[in-house]
Amino acid sequence: MADEVLIEVDDGVAVITINRPEARNAVNGAVSAGIAAAIEDLDARKDVRVLILTGAGGTFCAGMDLKGFLSGDNPLAGGRGFGGMTQQPPAKPIIAAVEGYALAGGFELVLACDLVVASEEAKFGLPEVTRGLAAGAGGLLRLQHRIPYHQAMRMVLTGERVPASELHEAGLIAAVVPAGQALEAARELAGRVAANAPLALTASKRVVVESADWPADEEYARQGEIIGAVFGSADAMEGAVAFAEKRPPVWRGE
């Protein structure tokens, strides 16, 4: 399991790499369990503020390991759904760095991320219907909220692959970069995120994710329950003092 999921932490940024290039990083039980365990650990670490998910060998992820599926392997291992995160993504911000293919479950992993950086050669798709399956790891639930409805329906019902440029225009992808530079660009973006206060980051992400179905007359009360602690934190005081003193803040995550 350790060999199939690699973890690297540097300067507040953790990179999780699916390391099965011989199988185009298809997700099996070991990968799911490895990613789930990594998220549990990284969410709890004070030295990590943002995560990046990527794949080894020039491919992000080709989806579920179909050979493993036929043999009874469980890609839902780890308690967080497919790939160890589609049903329960990390509390901290996570960026997908995509080279090559992000198909089926691989695309669903992308959709579970908060930001996406992709190579200009990257291709995305939900081909499950072409295999007698359905995109049950979040593709059918998330895609229509990320891009226009009819564009999402075309992807879902045809199973066709879509280039990064099209999804960039649709607003799903934050940046399209030359081939081979997705991880580098994701690190740069992650660095901009990691420069901010940890408690504020996780609370802000939580409000954005959870507020979609909040009743209008409860929105501010529910938001207050989440962000109230941020305003009373030591980091909030540090932010104000650092601004007044015209220096970079030193966050403590407290």
C-alpha positions as CSV (number, residue, x, y, z in Angstrom):
1,M,0.0,0.0,0.0
2,A,2.8,2.4,0.9
3,D,4.3,2.0,-2.6
4,E,1.1,2.7,-4.4
5,V,0.4,6.0,-2.6
6,L,3.3,8.4,-2.1
7,I,3.3,11.3,0.3
8,E,5.5,14.4,0.2
9,V,5.3,17.4,2.6
10,D,7.1,20.6,2.0
11,D,6.5,24.2,3.3
12,G,2.8,23.6,4.2
13,V,1.9,21.7,1.1
14,A,1.3,17.9,1.0
15,V,1.5,16.1,-2.4
16,I,-0.4,12.8,-2.6
17,T,0.6,10.8,-5.6
18,I,-1.2,7.7,-6.9
19,N,1.8,5.5,-7.9
20,R,0.5,2.8,-10.3
21,P,1.8,4.1,-13.6
22,E,1.8,0.6,-15.1
23,A,-2.0,0.5,-14.6
24,R,-2.5,4.2,-15.6
25,N,-3.0,4.8,-11.8
26,A,-6.2,2.9,-11.7
27,V,-7.7,2.8,-8.2
28,N,-7.7,-0.5,-6.3
29,G,-8.3,-1.2,-2.6
30,A,-4.8,-0.4,-1.7
31,V,-4.9,3.0,-3.4
32,S,-8.2,3.9,-1.7
33,A,-7.0,2.8,1.7
34,G,-3.7,4.6,1.2
35,I,-5.3,7.9,0.2
36,A,-7.8,7.7,3.1
37,A,-5.1,7.1,5.6
38,A,-3.0,10.0,4.1
39,I,-6.0,12.4,4.4
40,E,-6.6,11.4,8.0
41,D,-3.0,12.1,8.9
42,L,-2.6,15.3,6.8
43,D,-5.8,16.8,8.0
44,A,-4.5,16.5,11.6
45,R,-1.1,17.9,10.9
46,K,-0.4,21.5,11.8
47,D,2.5,21.7,9.3
48,V,0.1,21.0,6.4
49,R,-2.3,23.7,5.1
50,V,-3.2,22.4,1.6
51,L,-3.1,19.1,-0.3
52,I,-2.4,18.3,-3.9
53,L,-3.6,15.0,-5.5
54,T,-1.8,13.8,-8.6
55,G,-0.7,10.7,-10.5
56,A,2.7,9.2,-11.4
57,G,4.0,8.6,-14.9
58,G,2.1,11.3,-16.9
59,T,-1.4,10.1,-16.1
60,F,-3.7,11.3,-13.4
61,C,-6.0,8.3,-13.0
62,A,-7.9,6.0,-15.4
63,G,-10.6,5.2,-12.9
64,M,-11.4,2.0,-11.1
65,D,-9.1,-1.0,-11.6
66,L,-11.5,-3.1,-13.6
67,K,-9.4,-6.2,-13.3
68,G,-9.5,-5.8,-9.6
69,F,-13.3,-5.2,-9.7
70,L,-13.8,-8.5,-11.5
71,S,-11.7,-10.3,-8.9
72,G,-13.6,-8.8,-6.0
73,D,-11.1,-6.1,-5.0
74,N,-12.9,-3.2,-3.1
75,P,-12.0,0.3,-4.3
76,L,-14.1,1.8,-1.6
77,A,-11.7,0.7,1.1
78,G,-10.7,3.3,3.7
79,G,-14.2,4.5,4.8
80,R,-14.2,7.7,2.6
81,G,-15.7,6.2,-0.6
82,F,-14.0,5.5,-3.9
83,G,-10.3,6.5,-4.0
84,G,-10.4,7.2,-0.3
85,M,-12.0,10.6,-0.7
86,T,-15.0,10.9,-3.1
87,Q,-17.6,10.6,-0.3
88,Q,-15.5,12.4,2.3
89,P,-12.9,14.8,0.9
90,P,-10.3,16.3,3.2
91,A,-11.2,19.2,5.5
92,K,-8.3,21.1,4.2
93,P,-8.2,22.6,0.6
94,I,-7.1,20.1,-2.0
95,I,-5.9,20.7,-5.6
96,A,-5.9,18.2,-8.4
97,A,-2.8,18.3,-10.6
98,V,-3.8,16.5,-13.8
99,E,-1.6,15.2,-16.6
100,G,-2.9,12.7,-19.2
101,Y,-6.2,11.0,-18.5
102,A,-8.7,11.7,-15.7
103,L,-11.4,9.2,-16.6
104,A,-14.4,7.6,-14.7
105,G,-13.4,7.4,-11.1
106,G,-10.3,9.4,-11.9
107,F,-12.5,12.3,-13.0
108,E,-14.6,11.8,-9.9
109,L,-11.5,12.2,-7.8
110,V,-10.9,15.5,-9.6
111,L,-14.5,16.6,-8.9
112,A,-13.9,15.9,-5.2
113,C,-11.1,18.5,-5.2
114,D,-11.5,22.2,-4.6
115,L,-9.2,23.5,-7.4
116,V,-7.9,21.9,-10.6
117,V,-4.8,22.6,-12.6
118,A,-4.4,20.6,-15.8
119,S,-2.0,20.0,-18.6
120,E,-3.2,21.3,-22.0
121,E,-3.0,17.6,-23.2
122,A,-5.2,16.3,-20.3
123,K,-8.5,14.6,-21.1
124,F,-11.5,14.2,-18.8
125,G,-14.5,11.9,-19.0
126,L,-17.2,9.7,-17.4
127,P,-17.2,6.7,-19.7
128,E,-19.1,4.5,-17.2
129,V,-22.2,4.2,-19.5
130,T,-20.0,2.7,-22.2
131,R,-19.1,-0.1,-19.8
132,G,-22.6,-0.8,-18.5
133,L,-21.9,1.1,-15.3
134,A,-22.8,4.5,-13.8
135,A,-20.6,7.2,-12.3
136,G,-21.6,6.5,-8.8
137,A,-18.5,8.0,-7.0
138,G,-19.8,11.6,-7.3
139,G,-19.7,12.2,-11.0
140,L,-23.5,12.2,-11.3
141,L,-23.9,14.3,-8.2
142,R,-21.2,16.9,-8.6
143,L,-20.6,17.5,-12.3
144,Q,-23.8,19.5,-13.0
145,H,-22.8,21.9,-10.2
146,R,-19.3,22.4,-11.6
147,I,-20.2,23.1,-15.3
148,P,-23.4,24.0,-17.2
149,Y,-26.2,21.4,-17.0
150,H,-26.4,20.4,-20.6
151,Q,-22.6,20.3,-20.9
152,A,-22.6,17.9,-17.9
153,M,-25.3,15.8,-19.5
154,R,-23.4,15.4,-22.7
155,M,-20.4,14.1,-20.8
156,V,-22.6,11.8,-18.6
157,L,-24.7,10.4,-21.4
158,T,-22.1,10.0,-24.2
159,G,-19.1,9.0,-22.1
160,E,-17.0,11.1,-24.4
161,R,-13.6,12.5,-23.4
162,V,-13.4,16.3,-23.1
163,P,-10.2,18.3,-23.4
164,A,-8.9,20.5,-20.6
165,S,-9.5,23.6,-22.7
166,E,-13.2,23.0,-22.8
167,L,-13.5,22.5,-19.1
168,H,-11.3,25.5,-18.5
169,E,-13.8,27.6,-20.4
170,A,-16.6,26.0,-18.5
171,G,-15.0,27.1,-15.2
172,L,-14.0,23.7,-13.8
173,I,-10.3,24.1,-14.3
174,A,-8.4,27.0,-12.7
175,A,-5.4,26.9,-15.0
176,V,-4.3,25.0,-18.1
177,V,-0.5,24.7,-18.5
178,P,2.0,23.1,-20.9
179,A,2.3,19.3,-20.7
180,G,4.4,18.1,-17.8
181,Q,3.9,21.3,-15.8
182,A,0.6,20.5,-14.0
183,L,2.2,19.6,-10.7
184,E,4.6,22.6,-10.7
185,A,1.6,24.9,-11.4
186,A,-0.4,23.2,-8.7
187,R,2.4,23.7,-6.2
188,E,2.5,27.4,-7.1
189,L,-1.2,27.7,-6.5
190,A,-1.0,25.7,-3.3
191,G,1.7,28.0,-2.0
192,R,-0.7,31.0,-2.5
193,V,-3.3,29.1,-0.5
194,A,-0.9,27.9,2.2
195,A,0.2,31.5,2.8
196,N,-3.2,32.1,4.5
197,A,-4.5,31.3,8.0
198,P,-5.2,27.5,8.5
199,L,-8.3,27.9,10.6
200,A,-9.7,30.4,8.2
201,L,-9.0,28.1,5.2
202,T,-10.8,25.1,6.6
203,A,-13.7,27.0,7.9
204,S,-14.2,28.9,4.6
205,K,-14.0,25.7,2.7
206,R,-16.6,24.1,5.0
207,V,-19.1,26.9,4.5
208,V,-18.8,26.8,0.8
209,V,-19.2,23.0,0.6
210,E,-22.0,22.7,3.2
211,S,-24.1,25.8,2.4
212,A,-25.6,24.7,-1.0
213,D,-28.8,23.4,0.6
214,W,-29.0,25.6,3.6
215,P,-32.4,27.4,4.0
216,A,-32.1,31.1,3.2
217,D,-33.3,32.1,6.7
218,E,-30.7,30.0,8.4
219,E,-27.6,30.7,6.2
220,Y,-26.0,33.3,8.5
221,A,-26.7,31.5,11.7
222,R,-25.2,28.3,10.3
223,Q,-22.2,30.1,8.9
224,G,-21.7,31.8,12.3
225,E,-21.5,28.4,14.0
226,I,-18.6,27.5,11.7
227,I,-16.7,30.7,11.4
228,G,-17.3,32.1,14.9
229,A,-14.2,30.4,16.3
230,V,-12.1,31.9,13.5
231,F,-12.9,35.4,14.6
232,G,-11.9,34.6,18.2
233,S,-8.7,32.8,17.3
234,A,-5.1,33.8,18.0
235,D,-4.5,33.8,14.2
236,A,-7.2,36.5,13.8
237,M,-5.4,38.7,16.2
238,E,-2.1,38.0,14.5
239,G,-3.6,38.9,11.1
240,A,-4.7,42.3,12.4
241,V,-1.4,43.0,14.2
242,A,0.7,41.9,11.2
243,F,-1.3,44.2,9.0
244,A,-0.8,47.1,11.3
245,E,2.9,46.4,11.6
246,K,3.2,45.9,7.8
247,R,4.8,42.5,8.1
248,P,3.8,38.9,7.0
249,P,1.7,37.2,9.5
250,V,3.0,34.1,11.4
251,W,0.1,31.7,11.7
252,R,-0.2,29.2,14.5
253,G,-3.4,27.5,13.5
254,E,-4.9,28.5,16.9
